[in-house]
Amino acid sequence: MLKAISEVGYPAQAGEETAYRAKVRVLLADDHTILRQGIRILLEAQDDFEVVGEATNGREALELARQYKPDVVLMDISMPEMNGLEATRRIKKELPQVRVVILTMHETEEYLVQILQAGANGYVLKQAADYELIEAVRIANRGDTYLYPRIAALLVTDYLKRLQAKPAGELDPAFESLTAREREILVLIAEGRTNREIAEALTLSIKTVESHRYSLMNKLNAHDRGELVRYAIRVGLIQP
């Protein structure tokens, strides 16, 4: 007989009345109180969700994620003090087991690329139907990625265009020579981050960031930030 793994749970399968699963523990991060309360009511109306905390900005979201270690964070992208993307980056770096689903009003490929680069496990529009938000949390909790259908279609279309524009099998030797850390820093440079901001985001020293920046410019034959930005756009790391 299976033992309960949480004091508060729900039956695992029909016919297994004594077996329980723990509820999915969710942290809400949004600076709009009414929206946050509405989402809380929606989630807690489900048998398998438990809201463990609420944050009004990205910095609070990071602190509460450290404190509660939720299964899923529902993260607004636009918040004061620290935006949702930066909070997501830091949560995924410190707590890789925590899933993050981004909530946003924006329906563009640019936001999708930035969200995926930040390590989020899902992307839901605030105007989406209730059941889509619930499904996104469940899918993220399983370790999969949820993309709002129209955005997923845009991503596929963009990918196919890139394939058509570039001969099959053609790779940029310079890009292939970059380390994972150098690619990460290239994206942050292209997003306009300063060395200090990059150092704080990645928990590195400024000297280490400067060293990676020098290596990037040397490998890519770039002479300034503008050339690094244009290169990042050309290889598809960021959108113009």
Sine and cosine of phi, psi and omega as CSV:
sin_phi,cos_phi,sin_psi,cos_psi,sin_omega,cos_omega
0.00,0.00,0.73,-0.69,0.01,-1.00
-0.96,0.29,0.52,-0.85,0.02,-1.00
-0.98,-0.18,0.49,-0.87,0.04,-1.00
-0.91,0.41,0.66,-0.75,0.03,-1.00
-0.95,-0.30,0.06,1.00,0.07,-1.00
-0.45,-0.89,0.58,-0.81,0.06,-1.00
-0.90,0.43,-0.53,0.85,0.02,-1.00
-0.92,-0.38,0.90,-0.43,-0.04,-1.00
-0.44,-0.90,-0.21,-0.98,0.03,-1.00
-0.60,-0.80,0.41,-0.91,-0.05,-1.00
-0.83,0.56,0.70,-0.71,-0.04,-1.00
-0.95,0.31,-0.74,0.68,-0.01,-1.00
-0.56,-0.83,0.41,-0.91,0.07,-1.00
-0.87,0.49,0.71,-0.71,-0.01,-1.00
1.00,-0.02,-0.07,1.00,0.02,-1.00
-0.88,-0.47,0.88,0.47,-0.14,-0.99
-0.86,0.50,-0.44,0.90,-0.06,-1.00
-1.00,-0.09,-0.04,1.00,-0.01,-1.00
-0.99,-0.13,0.72,-0.69,-0.02,-1.00
-0.75,-0.66,0.56,-0.83,0.15,-0.99
-0.97,-0.24,0.49,-0.87,0.11,-0.99
-0.94,0.34,0.53,-0.85,0.06,-1.00
-0.94,0.34,0.43,-0.90,0.08,-1.00
-0.96,0.28,0.87,-0.49,-0.07,-1.00
-1.00,0.00,0.87,-0.50,-0.13,-0.99
-0.89,-0.46,0.70,-0.72,0.13,-0.99
-0.95,-0.31,0.77,-0.63,0.01,-1.00
-0.98,-0.17,0.73,-0.68,0.03,-1.00
-0.73,-0.68,0.96,-0.26,0.01,-1.00
-0.34,-0.94,0.67,-0.75,-0.06,-1.00
-1.00,0.08,-0.01,1.00,0.05,-1.00
-0.99,-0.16,0.94,-0.35,-0.11,-0.99
-0.86,0.51,-0.70,0.71,-0.06,-1.00
-0.90,0.43,-0.70,0.72,0.02,-1.00
-0.89,0.45,-0.68,0.73,-0.01,-1.00
-0.88,0.47,-0.68,0.73,0.01,-1.00
-0.91,0.41,-0.62,0.79,0.02,-1.00
-0.90,0.44,-0.66,0.75,0.02,-1.00
-0.92,0.39,-0.63,0.78,0.01,-1.00
-0.87,0.49,-0.72,0.69,0.02,-1.00
-0.87,0.49,-0.68,0.73,0.00,-1.00
-0.87,0.49,-0.73,0.68,-0.06,-1.00
-0.94,0.35,-0.69,0.73,-0.07,-1.00
-0.96,0.29,-0.18,0.98,0.11,-0.99
-0.97,0.23,-0.23,0.97,0.05,-1.00
-1.00,0.01,0.54,-0.84,-0.02,-1.00
-0.94,0.33,-0.38,0.93,-0.16,-0.99
-0.96,-0.28,0.22,0.98,0.00,-1.00
-0.86,-0.51,0.54,-0.84,0.10,-1.00
-0.64,-0.77,0.86,-0.51,0.04,-1.00
-0.99,0.10,0.88,-0.48,-0.09,-1.00
-0.99,-0.14,-0.22,0.98,-0.01,-1.00
-0.06,-1.00,0.26,-0.97,0.01,-1.00
-0.71,-0.70,0.69,-0.72,0.02,-1.00
-0.85,-0.53,0.56,-0.83,-0.02,-1.00
-0.97,-0.24,-0.07,1.00,0.07,-1.00
-0.42,-0.91,0.15,-0.99,-0.07,-1.00
-0.90,0.43,-0.57,0.82,-0.01,-1.00
-0.93,0.38,-0.65,0.76,0.07,-1.00
-0.90,0.44,-0.63,0.78,0.01,-1.00
-0.86,0.51,-0.69,0.73,0.02,-1.00
-0.90,0.44,-0.71,0.70,-0.02,-1.00
-0.90,0.44,-0.69,0.73,-0.01,-1.00
-0.94,0.33,-0.53,0.85,0.07,-1.00
-0.90,0.43,-0.65,0.76,0.06,-1.00
-0.89,0.45,-0.63,0.77,-0.07,-1.00
-0.96,0.29,-0.75,0.66,-0.14,-0.99
-0.99,-0.11,-0.35,0.94,-0.06,-1.00
0.73,0.68,0.88,0.47,-0.04,-1.00
-0.94,0.35,0.24,-0.97,0.10,-1.00
-0.96,0.27,-0.67,0.74,-0.06,-1.00
-0.67,-0.74,0.66,-0.75,0.15,-0.99
-0.94,-0.34,0.81,-0.59,0.15,-0.99
-1.00,-0.06,0.93,-0.36,-0.23,-0.97
-0.89,-0.46,0.87,-0.49,0.14,-0.99
-0.94,0.34,0.61,-0.79,-0.06,-1.00
-0.99,0.16,-0.47,0.88,-0.06,-1.00
-0.92,-0.39,0.98,-0.21,0.00,-1.00
-0.63,-0.77,0.41,-0.91,0.02,-1.00
-0.96,0.30,0.24,-0.97,0.05,-1.00
0.94,0.33,-0.84,0.55,0.09,-1.00
-0.57,-0.82,0.82,-0.57,-0.05,-1.00
-0.96,0.29,0.19,-0.98,-0.09,-1.00
-0.89,0.45,-0.55,0.83,0.01,-1.00
-0.91,0.40,-0.71,0.70,0.00,-1.00
-0.91,0.41,-0.67,0.75,0.04,-1.00
-0.88,0.48,-0.63,0.78,0.03,-1.00
-0.90,0.44,-0.71,0.70,0.02,-1.00
-0.83,0.56,-0.72,0.69,-0.07,-1.00
-0.94,0.33,-0.63,0.78,0.03,-1.00
-0.89,0.45,-0.71,0.70,-0.04,-1.00
-0.92,0.38,-0.48,0.88,0.03,-1.00
-0.96,0.27,-0.69,0.72,-0.05,-1.00
-0.99,0.11,-0.58,0.82,-0.09,-1.00
-0.75,-0.66,0.94,0.33,-0.09,-1.00
-0.87,0.50,-0.35,0.94,0.00,-1.00
-0.98,0.22,-0.27,0.96,0.01,-1.00
-0.99,0.17,0.78,-0.63,0.03,-1.00
-1.00,0.01,0.57,-0.82,0.01,-1.00
-0.80,-0.60,0.79,-0.62,0.11,-0.99
-0.91,-0.41,0.83,-0.55,-0.05,-1.00
-1.00,0.05,0.70,-0.72,0.12,-0.99
-0.95,-0.30,0.76,-0.64,-0.04,-1.00
-0.46,-0.89,0.37,-0.93,0.10,-1.00
-1.00,0.01,-0.21,0.98,-0.18,-0.98
-1.00,-0.03,0.73,-0.69,-0.02,-1.00
-0.86,-0.51,0.94,0.35,-0.02,-1.00
-0.71,-0.71,0.39,-0.92,0.04,-1.00
-0.90,0.43,-0.56,0.83,-0.03,-1.00
-0.85,0.52,-0.72,0.69,0.01,-1.00
-0.92,0.39,-0.61,0.79,0.00,-1.00
-0.88,0.48,-0.71,0.70,0.01,-1.00
-0.87,0.49,-0.72,0.70,-0.01,-1.00
-0.90,0.44,-0.63,0.78,-0.01,-1.00
-0.91,0.42,-0.71,0.71,0.01,-1.00
-0.92,0.39,-0.61,0.79,0.03,-1.00
-0.90,0.43,-0.52,0.85,0.01,-1.00
-0.96,0.29,-0.24,0.97,0.05,-1.00
0.99,-0.16,0.19,0.98,-0.02,-1.00
-0.92,0.40,0.44,-0.90,-0.01,-1.00
-0.97,-0.22,0.08,1.00,0.00,-1.00
-0.11,-0.99,0.27,-0.96,-0.10,-1.00
-0.52,-0.85,0.92,-0.39,-0.04,-1.00
-0.79,-0.61,0.71,-0.71,0.07,-1.00
-0.97,0.23,0.61,-0.79,-0.03,-1.00
-0.89,0.45,-0.44,0.90,0.00,-1.00
-1.00,0.03,0.12,0.99,0.00,-1.00
-0.93,0.36,0.33,-0.94,0.02,-1.00
-0.92,0.39,0.43,-0.90,-0.03,-1.00
-0.82,0.57,-0.69,0.73,-0.09,-1.00
-0.91,0.40,-0.44,0.90,0.02,-1.00
-0.95,0.32,-0.62,0.78,0.06,-1.00
-0.90,0.45,-0.71,0.70,0.01,-1.00
-0.88,0.48,-0.69,0.72,0.00,-1.00
-0.90,0.44,-0.62,0.78,0.01,-1.00
-0.88,0.48,-0.67,0.74,0.01,-1.00
-0.91,0.42,-0.69,0.73,0.00,-1.00
-0.90,0.43,-0.67,0.75,0.00,-1.00
-0.91,0.41,-0.70,0.71,0.02,-1.00
-0.88,0.48,-0.65,0.76,0.00,-1.00
-0.88,0.48,-0.49,0.87,0.05,-1.00
-0.97,0.23,-0.16,0.99,-0.01,-1.00
0.99,-0.12,0.09,1.00,0.02,-1.00
-0.99,-0.13,0.08,-1.00,-0.03,-1.00
-0.93,-0.36,0.77,-0.64,0.04,-1.00
-0.95,-0.30,0.81,-0.58,0.09,-1.00
-0.87,-0.50,0.74,-0.67,0.06,-1.00
-0.82,0.57,0.75,-0.66,-0.17,-0.98
-0.75,0.67,-0.73,0.68,-0.04,-1.00
-0.91,0.41,-0.58,0.81,0.03,-1.00
-0.94,0.34,-0.64,0.77,0.04,-1.00
-0.86,0.50,-0.64,0.77,0.02,-1.00
-0.90,0.43,-0.65,0.76,0.05,-1.00
-0.88,0.47,-0.65,0.76,-0.02,-1.00
-0.89,0.45,-0.69,0.72,0.01,-1.00
-0.90,0.44,-0.69,0.73,0.00,-1.00
-0.87,0.48,-0.70,0.71,0.00,-1.00
-0.90,0.44,-0.65,0.76,0.00,-1.00
-0.89,0.46,-0.68,0.74,0.00,-1.00
-0.91,0.42,-0.61,0.79,0.04,-1.00
-0.89,0.46,-0.64,0.77,0.01,-1.00
-0.91,0.41,-0.63,0.77,0.03,-1.00
-0.89,0.45,-0.64,0.77,-0.02,-1.00
-0.94,0.34,-0.52,0.85,-0.04,-1.00
-0.98,0.18,-0.31,0.95,-0.08,-1.00
-0.82,-0.57,0.79,-0.62,0.01,-1.00
-0.82,0.58,0.63,-0.77,0.00,-1.00
-0.83,0.56,0.71,-0.71,0.08,-1.00
1.00,0.09,-0.10,1.00,-0.03,-1.00
-0.99,0.14,0.87,-0.49,0.00,-1.00
-0.87,-0.49,0.47,-0.88,0.05,-1.00
-1.00,0.10,0.93,-0.37,-0.03,-1.00
-0.83,0.56,-0.61,0.79,-0.01,-1.00
-0.91,0.42,-0.68,0.73,0.01,-1.00
-0.90,0.43,-0.65,0.76,0.01,-1.00
-0.89,0.45,-0.42,0.91,-0.03,-1.00
-0.99,0.16,-0.21,0.98,-0.03,-1.00
-0.97,0.24,0.62,-0.79,0.10,-1.00
-0.98,0.22,0.23,-0.97,0.02,-1.00
-0.86,0.51,-0.64,0.76,0.00,-1.00
-0.92,0.40,-0.65,0.76,0.00,-1.00
-0.90,0.43,-0.62,0.78,0.03,-1.00
-0.91,0.42,-0.64,0.77,0.02,-1.00
-0.89,0.46,-0.69,0.72,-0.01,-1.00
-0.94,0.34,-0.58,0.81,0.05,-1.00
-0.86,0.52,-0.68,0.73,0.02,-1.00
-0.88,0.48,-0.71,0.70,-0.03,-1.00
-0.92,0.40,-0.61,0.79,0.07,-1.00
-0.89,0.46,-0.71,0.70,-0.03,-1.00
-0.90,0.43,-0.44,0.90,0.04,-1.00
-0.99,0.16,-0.04,1.00,0.06,-1.00
1.00,-0.07,0.21,0.98,0.00,-1.00
-0.96,0.29,0.58,-0.81,0.11,-0.99
-0.99,0.15,0.22,-0.98,0.04,-1.00
-0.84,0.54,-0.65,0.76,-0.01,-1.00
-0.91,0.41,-0.69,0.73,0.01,-1.00
-0.90,0.44,-0.63,0.77,0.03,-1.00
-0.91,0.41,-0.67,0.74,0.01,-1.00
-0.87,0.50,-0.68,0.73,0.01,-1.00
-0.93,0.38,-0.66,0.75,-0.04,-1.00
-0.91,0.41,-0.60,0.80,-0.07,-1.00
-0.97,-0.22,0.05,1.00,-0.02,-1.00
0.83,0.56,0.80,0.60,0.06,-1.00
-0.84,-0.55,0.25,-0.97,0.12,-0.99
-0.99,0.17,0.41,-0.91,0.01,-1.00
-0.89,0.45,-0.59,0.81,0.02,-1.00
-0.89,0.45,-0.62,0.79,0.03,-1.00
-0.91,0.42,-0.67,0.74,0.03,-1.00
-0.89,0.46,-0.69,0.72,0.02,-1.00
-0.87,0.49,-0.62,0.79,0.03,-1.00
-0.91,0.42,-0.69,0.72,0.04,-1.00
-0.90,0.43,-0.61,0.79,-0.01,-1.00
-0.90,0.43,-0.68,0.73,0.03,-1.00
-0.89,0.47,-0.67,0.74,0.01,-1.00
-0.89,0.45,-0.66,0.75,0.03,-1.00
-0.87,0.49,-0.74,0.67,-0.04,-1.00
-0.90,0.43,-0.57,0.82,0.01,-1.00
-0.94,0.34,-0.73,0.68,-0.04,-1.00
-0.93,0.38,-0.57,0.82,-0.07,-1.00
-0.99,-0.13,0.04,1.00,-0.02,-1.00
0.81,0.59,0.69,0.72,0.01,-1.00
-0.97,-0.25,0.60,-0.80,-0.08,-1.00
-0.95,-0.31,-0.19,0.98,0.03,-1.00
-0.38,-0.93,0.05,-1.00,-0.04,-1.00
-0.89,0.46,-0.59,0.81,-0.01,-1.00
-0.84,0.54,-0.66,0.75,0.01,-1.00
-0.94,0.35,-0.57,0.82,0.06,-1.00
-0.91,0.41,-0.64,0.77,0.02,-1.00
-0.89,0.45,-0.73,0.69,-0.01,-1.00
-0.89,0.45,-0.59,0.81,0.03,-1.00
-0.92,0.39,-0.69,0.72,-0.01,-1.00
-0.87,0.49,-0.62,0.79,0.05,-1.00
-0.92,0.39,-0.69,0.73,-0.08,-1.00
-0.89,0.46,-0.61,0.80,-0.02,-1.00
-1.00,-0.03,0.02,1.00,0.11,-0.99
1.00,0.04,0.23,0.97,0.02,-1.00
-0.95,0.32,-0.57,0.82,0.06,-1.00
-0.67,-0.74,0.26,-0.97,0.05,-1.00
-0.99,-0.14,0.56,-0.83,0.02,-1.00
-0.93,0.37,0.00,0.00,0.00,0.00
